[in-house]
Amino acid sequence: MQEHRRWYDNDPILKEALELLRMQPEDKQIMACDYLLELQENTAKEVIEHIADLVKEYSDKGNRWYDKDPVLLRSIELLRQAPPKIQRVAALKLLLALENQEIEEDETEE
């Protein structure tokens, strides 16, 4: 049995969504962050405060690919703190949004 190192490795959809997000250019990552930040509405105040502390601690200092941008860090941490069911739904929506953007770009290039 393979041991998973990252918190999102246990769910293949979540893993795929975050890997795809990681490969996106910065402008698309920012658009995705806007969607992920909407998770704040369903998140407890203590969790949001904890995430704010994490952003201060790790922003531009951590080793994870999303630590380099405070908005991306906050977005991903909100997703990480969400219940598994919400993580999966958010990951599916994120995948669809990123794939739709790629399709739209391909169509405009032709």
N, C-alpha and C positions, 0 to 999 in steps of 0.2 A: 504494500500500500504506500502510495506516494504522499509525503508530508507537504502540505501547502505552506509557503512562506508568507504570502501576502493575504490580507484579510479578504480580498475579493476572489481569490483563486478557487474557493469551494463551489462557486456558482459559475458555470460555464458562460451563461449569458452576461452576467455582471463582469466577468473577466474579459469577455470579448468587447463589451461596450467600453470599458476603461482602456483596453489596449488600443482600440480604434481611436478613442479620444486622444490618447497619448501621441498618436501619429499625425494628428490634425495640425494644420498651421495655427498660429496663435489666434487669429481672428475667429476661426471656427471654435477653438477652445473657449473663447470668451462667450460666444453665442450659447454654447452648451452650458457654461457656468450659469448663465441667466436662468436656464431651465432648472438646473440643480438647486439653485438658491431658493427656488419656490418651495423646496422641502422645508424651509424654515417655518412655514405656516403650520406644519404638522409636528413640529419639534418642540420639546419642552425647553423652558427658559434656561434651566441649569445646563442642558446639553449645549445650547447656543453659547452660553458663557464659557463653558469648557472649550468649545471650538475656538472661540476668540482667543483664549489663552494659548491654545495650540498654534494658532496662526502667528501670534507674537513670538512664540518659542522657536518654531521651525521655519518660518517664512525666510526663504533664501539661504537657509542654513542646513536643511535636512538633506538626506540622500535620495529621497523618493523623487520620481520625475515630476510630481505635482507640487513639491515643496518650493519650487523656484518662483512661483507666482502666488501672491497672497489670495487673490480671488479664486484661482483654481484650487488652491489648498483648502480654502473654506468650503467650496462646493463639494469637493471629494470627501471631506470630513463629515459634512452633513449627510452625504450618501452613506458613509460608513456607519454613522450612528443610527441610521434609520432601521426599522425592523426589516427582517429578511424579505417579507412580502413586498414592502414598499421599495426596497432595493431592486428587486427583480422587475417590478413594474417600471420603475424609473430607468433601469438599464434597457429594457425593451423599447421604451419611448426614445431614449437617447440613441440607440442603434438605428431606429427608424428615421429619426431626424437627421443623423449623420449620413445615412444612406441616401435619403431624399436630396440632401444638398449635393452629394456626389452626382446623382442622376441629373439634377438641374444643371450643374456645371457642364457635364458631358453634352447635354442638349444644346447649351448656348455656344459651345465650342464648334459644333458642326455647321 
